[in-house]
Amino acid sequence: MSDQYEYIPHSLLSRRVRDLASGTEGVLMAVINENVSDTGIERWVELAYIRGASGREFTTAATNIEPAPDQPRTVTSRRDQRSA
């Protein structure tokens, strides 16, 4: 069985981002490819760890994040880079 997680570089690390699913904003602390399966079959998901204003971190799918409105939108997502 392989590792339970793997850190992924992301262009928005340490910047303010917004979770599209909840509308919550915070600082992107990490993007991790995690095996979220509790069975023998692996299921890998890219999770974004965001630290909100309260100091507590929450997770969302990495595809659900975008730069916060006060941040420039000059970056492309990893998915866009793969298809190019």
Protein Blocks (a to p, Z undefined) as FASTA:
>chain_A
ZZfbdcdddfkgoiacddfknopacddfbdcdddfbfbfbdcdddddddddfkopacddd
fklgccdfkbccfbccfklmmmZZ
